[in-house]
Amino acid sequence: MRTLVWFRGKDLRISDHAPLASALETAATEGDVVCVFTLDPYFFERTRALELPHRMQFLLESLRALEENIAHLGGKLLVVEGKSVDLVPKLAKDLAVARVVAQAWTEPFARARDRIVRERLHVPLELVEGELLTTHGTVRTGQGEPFSVYTPFARAFRRDVKIGKPIPAPKVIPAMGPALTKLVKAHVATRPVPTLGELGITENTSLVRGGERAARERLASFVSSRIARYDGARDLLAIEGTSRLSQDLKFGVLSPRAVWTAAAKSEGVGAEKFANELLWREFTHHILDARPNLLEHPFRQGFRNFPYLEANAEWAAWVEGKTGYPVVDAAARELLHDGYVHNRARMITASFLTKHLLISYRRGEAHYMKFLTDGDWAQNNAGWQWSAGSGVDAQPYFRVFNPVTQGQKFDPDGGYVKRWIPELAKLDTKYLHAPWEAPPLVLAAAGITLGKTYPRPIVDHTFARDRFLKTATAHLKP
Ligand SMILES: Cc1cc2nc3c(=O)[nH]c(=O)nc-3n(C[C@H](O)[C@H](O)[C@H](O)COP(=O)(O)OP(=O)(O)OC[C@H]3O[C@@H](n4cnc5c(N)ncnc54)[C@H](O)[C@@H]3O)c2cc1C
């Protein structure tokens, strides 16, 4: 039976790829597996691509690696340009396939795409899991409702879900054979994977490398040398204490099941904590699946129409890393430079934007989606809403991170701040997270002139905290 395997950007791998495995199972002869990737203008149109330069770089690298891996096993990835909703039904017809198989996506816009494709197809569209550890919507409360708090979700997940073994990479993918090759020649305009240059994007050499092999190496290095210390190290900003697998999971270069299984071989509190983070990932997707309007609206209804400020000068300072709070500024610069931000720094800086500056989480969310290599709709939205106080959090809204004490606690030696803010590199660690408290002689010895070489704080912490709490209390009162 001929199957079209539709690779769609969140499954850029050959290992543990359920749609590919399913196609191979029913393939009897050459030409029975048609691997397709569509360059949909929704993402690949130049102006759209420029809105996601880091994700696009990682995706293209991973796509090229996928193409090579498929070719290495004897098959061929057909890369085709056009709207998926038009192309996939047309390809299915022209190439005479009996079914189309793809990995399910969580996002509402992707669901809408799939509905249209399904309506237009003359054959079945089978969507299978692989983005998550378990099928969307299957972890429920005793009343059959979706969970809205992480801890009971994780408890139910651990109790009810059995995670199967990852499917090994195939040994062979059947070649297209003369009959299929003829059909492709007659009907399909294939093209090479685009280069960054064609999309108008300048390469950022600081990003992590794409492709399945690089991702496997990252996973192996984490499991062999860092997972045991993960619990203590994951919050420390200056060291590489975490897995750095988020972009691999986002683009499906590694399956969550492969990561879970590799981590489960380790024992101890580090491995346990790491599994909890994978369940946070799972939770954010289950939440978005159950509440598709989360990408537009706050989870907590009370936060609708929250009186956020325009504050364009403060916004620009936050984006450029010039707020005068070193840990916040370090996070901003890390994002633009590396396309990544440490999780603790994401929390501090998102809290700062939404609470200290009273700027809408949606602006921060969009900025992160533009520059994060791991930018993911469900996880990013959950992280921003959690930080803003409007999201799924067992704590009420009134936690306001103090950027100075957070910096002192999680960057005690100042390595993170010094790396990203070289203008503070010579400052005594004692004052690194609050340079305005340093005596003039200490500042002078470090070559710092506040307001000139490094900004003074754009807002006072105590004032900002009170302002947020007063605003939120007034807005949220029943
Ligand atoms: C404001 C904000 C925005 C965020 N945006 C994103 C995003 O767009 N994409 C993204 O993948 N993560 C996002 N996160 C979650 C988290 O910061 C990153 O997943 C993590 O920093 C990635 O580094 P790592 O792979 O080394 O993580 P590790 O600590 O090694 O964790 C392992 C994996 O678990 C998942 N994970 C870890 N923490 C979380 C979390 N809090 N919520 C959901 N999943 C988690 C990730 O897939 C991660 O790769 C955001 C968090 C905040 C506070």
The ligand as an ORCA input file, in Angstrom:
! r2SCAN-3c Opt
* xyz 0 1
  C       8.734     33.134     29.971
  C       9.086     31.719     29.580
  C       9.060     31.359     28.238
  C       9.386     30.043     27.853
  N       9.330     29.712     26.521
  C       9.639     28.443     26.137
  C       9.578     28.081     24.765
  O       9.190     28.865     23.886
  N       9.958     26.817     24.424
  C      10.376     25.907     25.362
  O      10.738     24.781     25.001
  N      10.391     26.219     26.667
  C      10.050     27.454     27.086
  N      10.102     27.775     28.422
  C      10.432     26.721     29.400
  C      11.927     26.574     29.737
  O      12.478     27.827     30.050
  C      12.756     25.938     28.622
  O      12.129     24.756     28.165
  C      14.157     25.561     29.107
  O      14.819     26.695     29.600
  C      14.948     24.955     27.970
  O      16.242     24.618     28.382
  P      16.661     23.092     28.531
  O      16.289     22.320     27.331
  O      18.086     23.065     28.939
  O      15.718     22.662     29.735
  P      15.839     21.474     30.787
  O      15.873     22.086     32.135
  O      16.922     20.531     30.454
  O      14.411     20.751     30.660
  C      14.190     19.633     29.796
  C      13.023     19.924     28.881
  O      11.826     20.066     29.626
  C      10.997     21.063     29.038
  N      10.808     22.146     30.012
  C      11.686     22.564     30.954
  N      11.143     23.544     31.700
  C       9.898     23.747     31.220
  C       8.835     24.619     31.567
  N       8.929     25.487     32.592
  N       7.695     24.582     30.848
  C       7.566     23.715     29.818
  N       8.527     22.861     29.455
  C       9.682     22.872     30.134
  C      11.728     21.564     27.800
  O      11.242     20.869     26.686
  C      13.175     21.216     28.103
  O      13.964     21.030     26.967
  C       9.751     29.083     28.838
  C       9.768     29.462     30.187
  C       9.437     30.764     30.541
  C       9.459     31.135     32.006
*
